[in-house]
């Protein structure tokens, strides 16, 4: 599975789908949690923060500091 570290915490991407948006690798491209992968992107559907329960991306984004424009590669 895919994962990333943001502000010292690990996040697991449990479910995602391909998206046709183009953007820098690791950058959050939209408010719907599309993440750039270089040539294409993925849209995160379910995510799990370290030690927390699985959440749909819309629920997760309500209380998260990860917003459009955040670069997850340099976090």
VOVEX-569399 format. One record per residue: residue number from 1; residue in three letters; x, y, z of N, C-alpha, C, CB in turn. Coordinates in nm, 2 decimals. Glycine has a CB too. Layout:
BEGIN
num:NUM	residu:ALA	neast:X	nnorth:Y	nup:Z	caeast:X	canorth:Y	caup:Z	ceast:X	cnorth:Y	cup:Z	cbeast:X	cbnorth:Y	cbup:Z .
...
This chain:
BEGIN
num:1	residu:UNK	neast:0.08	nnorth:-0.12	nup:0.00	caeast:0.00	canorth:0.00	caup:0.00	ceast:0.09	cnorth:0.13	cup:0.00	cbeast:-0.09	cbnorth:0.00	cbup:0.12 .
num:2	residu:UNK	neast:0.02	nnorth:0.23	nup:-0.03	caeast:0.09	canorth:0.36	caup:-0.04	ceast:0.08	cnorth:0.43	cup:0.10	cbeast:0.03	cbnorth:0.45	cbup:-0.15 .
num:3	residu:UNK	neast:0.18	nnorth:0.51	nup:0.13	caeast:0.18	canorth:0.59	caup:0.25	ceast:0.27	cnorth:0.71	cup:0.24	cbeast:0.23	cbnorth:0.50	cbup:0.37 .
num:4	residu:UNK	neast:0.25	nnorth:0.80	nup:0.33	caeast:0.34	canorth:0.92	caup:0.33	ceast:0.35	cnorth:0.97	cup:0.48	cbeast:0.29	cbnorth:1.03	cbup:0.24 .
num:5	residu:UNK	neast:0.45	nnorth:1.05	nup:0.50	caeast:0.48	canorth:1.11	caup:0.64	ceast:0.45	cnorth:1.26	cup:0.62	cbeast:0.63	cbnorth:1.08	cbup:0.69 .
num:6	residu:UNK	neast:0.36	nnorth:1.31	nup:0.71	caeast:0.33	canorth:1.45	caup:0.71	ceast:0.33	cnorth:1.50	cup:0.86	cbeast:0.19	cbnorth:1.48	cbup:0.65 .
num:7	residu:UNK	neast:0.41	nnorth:1.60	nup:0.88	caeast:0.43	canorth:1.65	caup:1.02	ceast:0.46	cnorth:1.54	cup:1.12	cbeast:0.31	cbnorth:1.73	cbup:1.07 .
num:8	residu:UNK	neast:0.55	nnorth:1.45	nup:1.08	caeast:0.60	canorth:1.34	caup:1.17	ceast:0.50	cnorth:1.23	cup:1.19	cbeast:0.63	cbnorth:1.40	cbup:1.30 .
num:9	residu:UNK	neast:0.38	nnorth:1.23	nup:1.12	caeast:0.29	canorth:1.12	caup:1.14	ceast:0.27	cnorth:1.05	cup:1.00	cbeast:0.15	cbnorth:1.17	cbup:1.18 .
num:10	residu:UNK	neast:0.25	nnorth:0.92	nup:1.02	caeast:0.24	canorth:0.83	caup:0.90	ceast:0.09	cnorth:0.82	cup:0.86	cbeast:0.30	cbnorth:0.69	cbup:0.92 .
num:11	residu:UNK	neast:0.06	nnorth:0.83	nup:0.73	caeast:-0.07	canorth:0.82	caup:0.68	ceast:-0.07	cnorth:0.71	cup:0.57	cbeast:-0.12	cbnorth:0.96	cbup:0.61 .
num:12	residu:UNK	neast:-0.16	nnorth:0.62	nup:0.58	caeast:-0.18	canorth:0.51	caup:0.48	ceast:-0.29	cnorth:0.54	cup:0.39	cbeast:-0.20	cbnorth:0.37	cbup:0.55 .
num:13	residu:UNK	neast:-0.27	nnorth:0.53	nup:0.26	caeast:-0.37	canorth:0.55	caup:0.16	ceast:-0.43	cnorth:0.41	cup:0.13	cbeast:-0.32	cbnorth:0.61	cbup:0.03 .
num:14	residu:UNK	neast:-0.55	nnorth:0.38	nup:0.18	caeast:-0.61	canorth:0.25	caup:0.17	ceast:-0.69	cnorth:0.23	cup:0.04	cbeast:-0.70	cbnorth:0.23	cbup:0.29 .
num:15	residu:UNK	neast:-0.74	nnorth:0.33	nup:-0.02	caeast:-0.82	canorth:0.32	caup:-0.14	ceast:-0.80	cnorth:0.45	cup:-0.22	cbeast:-0.97	cbnorth:0.29	cbup:-0.11 .
num:16	residu:UNK	neast:-0.77	nnorth:0.43	nup:-0.35	caeast:-0.76	canorth:0.55	caup:-0.44	ceast:-0.79	cnorth:0.50	cup:-0.58	cbeast:-0.61	cbnorth:0.60	cbup:-0.43 .
num:17	residu:UNK	neast:-0.81	nnorth:0.60	nup:-0.66	caeast:-0.84	canorth:0.58	caup:-0.80	ceast:-0.76	cnorth:0.67	cup:-0.89	cbeast:-0.99	cbnorth:0.59	cbup:-0.84 .
num:18	residu:UNK	neast:-0.73	nnorth:0.63	nup:-1.01	caeast:-0.65	canorth:0.71	caup:-1.10	ceast:-0.73	cnorth:0.84	cup:-1.14	cbeast:-0.61	cbnorth:0.63	cbup:-1.23 .
num:19	residu:UNK	neast:-0.66	nnorth:0.94	nup:-1.15	caeast:-0.72	canorth:1.07	caup:-1.20	ceast:-0.63	cnorth:1.12	cup:-1.31	cbeast:-0.72	cbnorth:1.17	cbup:-1.08 .
num:20	residu:UNK	neast:-0.69	nnorth:1.20	nup:-1.40	caeast:-0.62	canorth:1.25	caup:-1.52	ceast:-0.55	cnorth:1.39	cup:-1.50	cbeast:-0.71	cbnorth:1.25	cbup:-1.64 .
num:21	residu:UNK	neast:-0.55	nnorth:1.44	nup:-1.38	caeast:-0.49	canorth:1.57	caup:-1.35	ceast:-0.34	cnorth:1.55	cup:-1.36	cbeast:-0.53	cbnorth:1.62	cbup:-1.22 .
num:22	residu:UNK	neast:-0.27	nnorth:1.66	nup:-1.40	caeast:-0.13	canorth:1.66	caup:-1.40	ceast:-0.07	cnorth:1.76	cup:-1.30	cbeast:-0.08	cbnorth:1.69	cbup:-1.55 .
num:23	residu:UNK	neast:0.03	nnorth:1.71	nup:-1.23	caeast:0.09	canorth:1.80	caup:-1.13	ceast:0.21	cnorth:1.74	cup:-1.07	cbeast:-0.01	cbnorth:1.83	cbup:-1.01 .
num:24	residu:UNK	neast:0.28	nnorth:1.82	nup:-1.00	caeast:0.41	canorth:1.78	caup:-0.93	ceast:0.39	cnorth:1.66	cup:-0.84	cbeast:0.47	cbnorth:1.90	cbup:-0.86 .
num:25	residu:UNK	neast:0.48	nnorth:1.57	nup:-0.85	caeast:0.47	canorth:1.45	caup:-0.76	ceast:0.46	cnorth:1.49	cup:-0.62	cbeast:0.59	cbnorth:1.36	cbup:-0.79 .
num:26	residu:UNK	neast:0.36	nnorth:1.44	nup:-0.55	caeast:0.34	canorth:1.46	caup:-0.41	ceast:0.26	cnorth:1.59	cup:-0.37	cbeast:0.47	cbnorth:1.47	cbup:-0.34 .
num:27	residu:UNK	neast:0.22	nnorth:1.66	nup:-0.47	caeast:0.14	canorth:1.79	caup:-0.44	ceast:-0.01	cnorth:1.76	cup:-0.44	cbeast:0.18	cbnorth:1.90	cbup:-0.54 .
num:28	residu:UNK	neast:-0.08	nnorth:1.81	nup:-0.34	caeast:-0.22	canorth:1.80	caup:-0.34	ceast:-0.28	cnorth:1.90	cup:-0.44	cbeast:-0.28	cbnorth:1.83	cbup:-0.19 .
num:29	residu:UNK	neast:-0.35	nnorth:1.85	nup:-0.54	caeast:-0.39	canorth:1.93	caup:-0.65	ceast:-0.53	cnorth:1.99	cup:-0.64	cbeast:-0.39	cbnorth:1.85	cbup:-0.78 .
num:30	residu:UNK	neast:-0.61	nnorth:1.92	nup:-0.56	caeast:-0.75	canorth:1.97	caup:-0.55	ceast:-0.80	cnorth:1.96	cup:-0.41	cbeast:-0.85	cbnorth:1.89	cbup:-0.65 .
num:31	residu:UNK	neast:-0.92	nnorth:2.02	nup:-0.38	caeast:-0.98	canorth:2.01	caup:-0.25	ceast:-1.04	cnorth:1.87	cup:-0.23	cbeast:-1.08	cbnorth:2.11	cbup:-0.23 .
num:32	residu:UNK	neast:-1.05	nnorth:1.79	nup:-0.34	caeast:-1.10	canorth:1.65	caup:-0.33	ceast:-0.99	cnorth:1.55	cup:-0.31	cbeast:-1.18	cbnorth:1.62	cbup:-0.46 .
num:33	residu:UNK	neast:-0.87	nnorth:1.60	nup:-0.27	caeast:-0.76	canorth:1.51	caup:-0.24	ceast:-0.70	cnorth:1.43	cup:-0.35	cbeast:-0.80	cbnorth:1.42	cbup:-0.13 .
num:34	residu:UNK	neast:-0.68	nnorth:1.50	nup:-0.47	caeast:-0.61	canorth:1.45	caup:-0.58	ceast:-0.46	cnorth:1.48	cup:-0.56	cbeast:-0.66	cbnorth:1.50	cbup:-0.72 .
num:35	residu:UNK	neast:-0.38	nnorth:1.38	nup:-0.57	caeast:-0.23	canorth:1.40	caup:-0.54	ceast:-0.16	cnorth:1.37	cup:-0.67	cbeast:-0.18	cbnorth:1.30	cbup:-0.43 .
num:36	residu:UNK	neast:-0.07	nnorth:1.47	nup:-0.71	caeast:0.01	canorth:1.45	caup:-0.83	ceast:0.11	cnorth:1.34	cup:-0.82	cbeast:0.08	cbnorth:1.58	cbup:-0.86 .
num:37	residu:UNK	neast:0.13	nnorth:1.27	nup:-0.94	caeast:0.22	canorth:1.16	caup:-0.95	ceast:0.31	cnorth:1.18	cup:-1.07	cbeast:0.14	cbnorth:1.03	cbup:-0.96 .
num:38	residu:UNK	neast:0.33	nnorth:1.30	nup:-1.11	caeast:0.42	canorth:1.33	caup:-1.22	ceast:0.33	cnorth:1.34	cup:-1.35	cbeast:0.52	cbnorth:1.22	cbup:-1.24 .
num:39	residu:UNK	neast:0.31	nnorth:1.22	nup:-1.42	caeast:0.23	canorth:1.23	caup:-1.54	ceast:0.08	cnorth:1.23	cup:-1.52	cbeast:0.27	cbnorth:1.10	cbup:-1.62 .
num:40	residu:UNK	neast:0.03	nnorth:1.16	nup:-1.42	caeast:-0.11	canorth:1.16	caup:-1.38	ceast:-0.12	cnorth:1.19	cup:-1.24	cbeast:-0.17	cbnorth:1.02	cbup:-1.42 .
num:41	residu:UNK	neast:-0.23	nnorth:1.15	nup:-1.18	caeast:-0.25	canorth:1.17	caup:-1.03	ceast:-0.34	cnorth:1.06	cup:-0.98	cbeast:-0.31	cbnorth:1.31	cbup:-1.01 .
num:42	residu:UNK	neast:-0.36	nnorth:1.06	nup:-0.85	caeast:-0.45	canorth:0.97	caup:-0.78	ceast:-0.55	cnorth:1.05	cup:-0.70	cbeast:-0.38	cbnorth:0.86	cbup:-0.70 .
num:43	residu:UNK	neast:-0.67	nnorth:1.00	nup:-0.69	caeast:-0.77	canorth:1.06	caup:-0.60	ceast:-0.78	cnorth:0.97	cup:-0.48	cbeast:-0.91	cbnorth:1.09	cbup:-0.68 .
num:44	residu:UNK	neast:-0.75	nnorth:1.02	nup:-0.36	caeast:-0.75	canorth:0.94	caup:-0.24	ceast:-0.90	cnorth:0.92	cup:-0.20	cbeast:-0.67	cbnorth:1.00	cbup:-0.13 .
num:45	residu:UNK	neast:-0.94	nnorth:0.80	nup:-0.18	caeast:-1.08	canorth:0.77	caup:-0.14	ceast:-1.09	cnorth:0.74	cup:0.01	cbeast:-1.14	cbnorth:0.66	cbup:-0.22 .
num:46	residu:UNK	neast:-0.99	nnorth:0.66	nup:0.06	caeast:-0.99	canorth:0.62	caup:0.21	ceast:-0.85	cnorth:0.64	cup:0.26	cbeast:-1.04	cbnorth:0.48	cbup:0.23 .
num:47	residu:UNK	neast:-0.83	nnorth:0.69	nup:0.38	caeast:-0.70	canorth:0.71	caup:0.43	ceast:-0.71	cnorth:0.68	cup:0.58	cbeast:-0.66	cbnorth:0.86	cbup:0.41 .
num:48	residu:UNK	neast:-0.59	nnorth:0.65	nup:0.64	caeast:-0.58	canorth:0.62	caup:0.78	ceast:-0.46	cnorth:0.69	cup:0.84	cbeast:-0.58	cbnorth:0.46	cbup:0.81 .
num:49	residu:UNK	neast:-0.49	nnorth:0.77	nup:0.94	caeast:-0.38	canorth:0.84	caup:1.01	ceast:-0.32	cnorth:0.74	cup:1.11	cbeast:-0.43	cbnorth:0.97	cbup:1.07 .
num:50	residu:UNK	neast:-0.20	nnorth:0.75	nup:1.14	caeast:-0.13	canorth:0.66	caup:1.23	ceast:-0.21	cnorth:0.66	cup:1.37	cbeast:0.01	cbnorth:0.71	cbup:1.26 .
num:51	residu:UNK	neast:-0.25	nnorth:0.54	nup:1.41	caeast:-0.32	canorth:0.52	caup:1.53	ceast:-0.46	cnorth:0.56	cup:1.53	cbeast:-0.25	cbnorth:0.59	cbup:1.64 .
num:52	residu:UNK	neast:-0.52	nnorth:0.59	nup:1.42	caeast:-0.66	canorth:0.64	caup:1.41	ceast:-0.74	cnorth:0.54	cup:1.32	cbeast:-0.67	cbnorth:0.78	cbup:1.35 .
num:53	residu:UNK	neast:-0.87	nnorth:0.57	nup:1.32	caeast:-0.96	canorth:0.49	caup:1.24	ceast:-0.95	cnorth:0.53	cup:1.09	cbeast:-1.10	cbnorth:0.49	cbup:1.29 .
num:54	residu:UNK	neast:-0.99	nnorth:0.43	nup:1.00	caeast:-1.00	canorth:0.46	caup:0.86	ceast:-1.11	cnorth:0.56	cup:0.83	cbeast:-1.03	cbnorth:0.33	cbup:0.78 .
num:55	residu:UNK	neast:-1.08	nnorth:0.66	nup:0.74	caeast:-1.18	canorth:0.76	caup:0.71	ceast:-1.19	cnorth:0.78	cup:0.56	cbeast:-1.14	cbnorth:0.90	cbup:0.78 .
num:56	residu:UNK	neast:-1.31	nnorth:0.82	nup:0.52	caeast:-1.33	canorth:0.86	caup:0.38	ceast:-1.25	cnorth:0.99	cup:0.36	cbeast:-1.48	cbnorth:0.87	cbup:0.34 .
num:57	residu:UNK	neast:-1.20	nnorth:1.02	nup:0.25	caeast:-1.12	canorth:1.14	caup:0.23	ceast:-1.19	cnorth:1.27	cup:0.26	cbeast:-1.07	cbnorth:1.15	cbup:0.08 .
num:58	residu:UNK	neast:-1.32	nnorth:1.28	nup:0.23	caeast:-1.40	canorth:1.40	caup:0.27	ceast:-1.41	cnorth:1.42	cup:0.42	cbeast:-1.54	cbnorth:1.39	cbup:0.21 .
num:59	residu:UNK	neast:-1.43	nnorth:1.32	nup:0.50	caeast:-1.43	canorth:1.33	caup:0.64	ceast:-1.29	cnorth:1.37	cup:0.69	cbeast:-1.47	cbnorth:1.19	cbup:0.71 .
num:60	residu:UNK	neast:-1.19	nnorth:1.30	nup:0.64	caeast:-1.05	canorth:1.33	caup:0.68	ceast:-1.01	cnorth:1.48	cup:0.66	cbeast:-0.95	cbnorth:1.24	cbup:0.61 .
num:61	residu:UNK	neast:-1.05	nnorth:1.53	nup:0.54	caeast:-1.01	canorth:1.67	caup:0.50	ceast:-1.07	cnorth:1.77	cup:0.59	cbeast:-1.04	cbnorth:1.69	cbup:0.36 .
num:62	residu:UNK	neast:-1.19	nnorth:1.74	nup:0.65	caeast:-1.26	canorth:1.84	caup:0.73	ceast:-1.17	cnorth:1.89	cup:0.85	cbeast:-1.39	cbnorth:1.79	cbup:0.78 .
num:63	residu:UNK	neast:-1.10	nnorth:1.79	nup:0.91	caeast:-1.02	canorth:1.83	caup:1.03	ceast:-0.87	cnorth:1.82	cup:1.01	cbeast:-1.06	cbnorth:1.73	cbup:1.14 .
num:64	residu:UNK	neast:-0.83	nnorth:1.82	nup:0.88	caeast:-0.69	canorth:1.81	caup:0.85	ceast:-0.62	cnorth:1.94	cup:0.81	cbeast:-0.67	cbnorth:1.70	cbup:0.74 .
num:65	residu:UNK	neast:-0.49	nnorth:1.95	nup:0.83	caeast:-0.42	canorth:2.07	caup:0.78	ceast:-0.37	cnorth:2.05	cup:0.64	cbeast:-0.31	cbnorth:2.10	cbup:0.88 .
num:66	residu:UNK	neast:-0.39	nnorth:1.93	nup:0.59	caeast:-0.35	canorth:1.90	caup:0.45	ceast:-0.46	cnorth:1.96	cup:0.36	cbeast:-0.34	cbnorth:1.74	cbup:0.42 .
num:67	residu:UNK	neast:-0.42	nnorth:2.06	nup:0.28	caeast:-0.51	canorth:2.13	caup:0.19	ceast:-0.45	cnorth:2.14	cup:0.05	cbeast:-0.54	cbnorth:2.28	cbup:0.24 .
num:68	residu:UNK	neast:-0.53	nnorth:2.19	nup:-0.04	caeast:-0.49	canorth:2.21	caup:-0.18	ceast:-0.36	cnorth:2.29	cup:-0.18	cbeast:-0.60	cbnorth:2.28	cbup:-0.27 .
num:69	residu:UNK	neast:-0.26	nnorth:2.24	nup:-0.25	caeast:-0.13	canorth:2.31	caup:-0.26	ceast:-0.02	cnorth:2.26	cup:-0.17	cbeast:-0.15	cbnorth:2.45	cbup:-0.23 .
num:70	residu:UNK	neast:-0.06	nnorth:2.17	nup:-0.07	caeast:0.03	canorth:2.11	caup:0.02	ceast:0.12	cnorth:2.01	cup:-0.06	cbeast:-0.04	cbnorth:2.04	cbup:0.14 .
num:71	residu:UNK	neast:0.25	nnorth:2.02	nup:-0.03	caeast:0.34	canorth:1.92	caup:-0.10	ceast:0.38	cnorth:1.82	cup:0.00	cbeast:0.47	cbnorth:1.99	cbup:-0.15 .
num:72	residu:UNK	neast:0.33	nnorth:1.70	nup:-0.02	caeast:0.35	canorth:1.59	caup:0.08	ceast:0.49	cnorth:1.53	cup:0.07	cbeast:0.25	cbnorth:1.48	cbup:0.05 .
num:73	residu:UNK	neast:0.56	nnorth:1.56	nup:-0.04	caeast:0.70	canorth:1.51	caup:-0.06	ceast:0.80	cnorth:1.58	cup:0.03	cbeast:0.74	cbnorth:1.52	cbup:-0.20 .
num:74	residu:UNK	neast:0.77	nnorth:1.70	nup:0.07	caeast:0.86	canorth:1.78	caup:0.14	ceast:0.81	cnorth:1.81	cup:0.29	cbeast:0.89	cbnorth:1.92	cbup:0.08 .
num:75	residu:UNK	neast:0.72	nnorth:1.73	nup:0.33	caeast:0.66	canorth:1.75	caup:0.46	ceast:0.73	cnorth:1.69	cup:0.57	cbeast:0.51	cbnorth:1.71	cbup:0.46 .
